Amino acid sequence: MLQALPFNLALVRTGRQRRVISTVGAGPPHSSTLDVTGQEMNVEARYLWIQVCEVLKWHNKGKDACIDTLNRLWRKHPEVKGVNGEVFLDVPALSEEVLTVYAEQWPLDRLVALKRSHVRDRPLFFPPIIILRWFDHDFLIDGTTRINLWEKAGNVGPHAVLRITERTR
């Protein structure tokens, strides 16, 4: 049985800029569906996961699935792995079955406090920032360039964040 989708996801291209637009549509706000393992999953969280994948696809290597890209980006995070390859933190391999996603609004100072990997400040597009919350810690997965620009411009926000966390049963 198909269910109404509460989010309409569209990728918009304008010249060199790309942005993801999500709008809330009709449908029950707390309806659920089954994920690939047969477990119940909040429909809103499922479509937020699709948004995460749309943002992360620019980092895909070859035919990577979204979860592969998320795991790779987490493993190369500056708080997980050093520039010379030294491992600071042993991280587990994540799977979609253990994750959920929340849409949040964060002020600039909270974003600036996250460890960033470079100083570039000219983003090509402005999708939500992607944060992974694990080990009771926030890891910036995607959005460094946007945060650097907002900090330089004094844009205090709030800014759209998609926060990925461990799913609680």
C-alpha positions in Angstrom: 0.0 0.0 0.0 1.4 3.4 -0.9 1.2 6.3 1.5 1.0 10.0 0.9 4.4 11.6 1.1 4.6 14.4 3.6 7.6 16.0 1.9 8.1 17.1 -1.7 11.8 17.0 -2.5 13.1 18.8 -5.5 16.6 19.6 -6.6 16.8 23.0 -8.3 19.7 24.0 -10.5 20.5 27.6 -11.3 23.7 28.1 -13.2 26.4 26.8 -10.9 24.2 26.9 -7.8 22.3 23.9 -6.7 19.9 23.8 -3.7 17.6 21.3 -2.2 14.0 22.5 -1.5 11.7 20.6 0.8 8.1 21.6 1.5 5.7 20.1 3.9 2.6 18.7 2.1 -0.6 17.0 3.0 -0.5 13.8 5.0 -0.6 12.6 8.5 2.3 14.2 10.5 3.2 11.1 12.5 2.3 8.3 10.0 4.8 5.5 9.7 5.9 2.9 7.1 8.2 -0.1 7.2 11.9 0.2 6.3 13.9 -2.5 4.4 14.2 -4.6 7.6 10.4 -4.6 8.2 10.8 -2.2 11.2 8.4 0.7 11.6 10.0 4.0 10.6 8.5 7.5 10.9 7.6 8.7 7.3 9.0 12.2 8.1 12.4 10.7 9.1 12.5 8.6 6.0 12.1 11.6 3.7 14.5 13.6 5.8 17.0 10.7 5.1 16.3 11.2 1.3 17.2 14.9 1.8 20.4 13.9 3.5 21.2 11.6 0.6 20.6 14.4 -1.9 23.1 16.6 -0.1 25.7 13.9 0.3 25.5 12.6 -3.3 28.0 15.3 -4.3 30.5 13.4 -2.2 29.7 9.9 -3.7 32.6 8.0 -5.2 31.6 5.8 -8.1 28.4 3.9 -7.3 28.4 4.5 -3.5 25.1 4.3 -1.7 24.3 7.1 0.6 25.2 5.2 3.7 28.6 4.4 2.2 29.2 8.1 1.6 28.1 8.9 5.2 30.5 6.3 6.6 33.4 7.5 4.5 32.9 11.1 5.3 32.6 10.3 9.1 35.8 8.2 8.9 37.8 11.1 7.4 36.3 13.7 9.9 39.2 15.7 11.6 38.1 14.4 15.0 38.2 10.8 13.8 41.3 10.7 11.5 44.3 13.0 11.5 45.8 14.6 8.3 48.6 12.0 8.5 46.2 9.1 8.7 46.4 8.5 12.5 43.1 7.3 13.9 41.8 9.3 16.9 38.5 7.5 17.3 37.4 4.0 16.3 33.9 4.5 14.8 31.4 1.8 13.9 30.0 1.2 10.4 26.6 2.8 10.3 23.6 1.4 8.6 20.2 2.9 7.6 18.4 0.6 10.0 20.0 2.2 13.1 19.6 5.8 12.1 16.9 8.5 12.1 17.0 12.1 10.9 15.7 15.3 12.5 15.2 18.7 10.9 16.5 21.5 13.1 17.4 25.2 13.1 20.8 26.1 14.6 22.3 29.5 15.3 25.7 30.3 13.8 27.6 30.1 17.1 26.5 26.5 17.5 27.7 25.6 14.0 31.0 27.5 14.4 31.8 25.5 17.5 31.9 22.3 15.3 35.3 21.1 14.1 35.8 22.1 10.4 38.1 20.6 7.9 39.0 23.6 5.6 38.8 27.4 5.3 37.0 27.6 1.9 34.0 30.0 2.0 32.4 30.0 -1.5 29.7 27.4 -1.5 28.1 26.3 -4.8 24.7 25.7 -3.2 22.9 26.1 0.2 21.2 22.8 1.3 20.9 22.1 5.0 24.0 21.4 7.1 24.5 17.7 7.8 25.4 16.7 11.4 25.9 13.2 12.7 25.3 12.9 16.5 27.2 9.9 17.9 29.1 9.1 21.1 27.1 12.0 22.6 29.0 14.3 20.2 28.1 16.3 17.0 30.2 15.6 13.9 29.9 18.1 11.0 29.6 15.9 7.9 28.7 18.4 5.3 28.5 22.2 5.4 31.9 23.6 6.3 32.1 26.0 3.3 28.6 27.3 4.1 29.4 27.8 7.8 32.7 29.6 6.9 30.8 32.0 4.6 28.1 32.7 7.2 30.8 33.3 9.8 32.6 35.7 7.5 29.4 37.5 6.5 28.0 37.6 10.1 24.9 35.6 9.2 23.8 34.5 12.6 21.0 32.3 11.4 19.1 30.3 12.3 20.4 27.8 9.7 18.7 24.6 8.5 20.4 21.4 9.9 19.6 17.8 9.2 20.8 15.9 12.3 21.4 12.2 12.0 21.2 10.2 15.2 20.9 6.6 16.4 17.3 5.5 16.2 15.7 4.6 19.5 13.2 1.8 19.5 
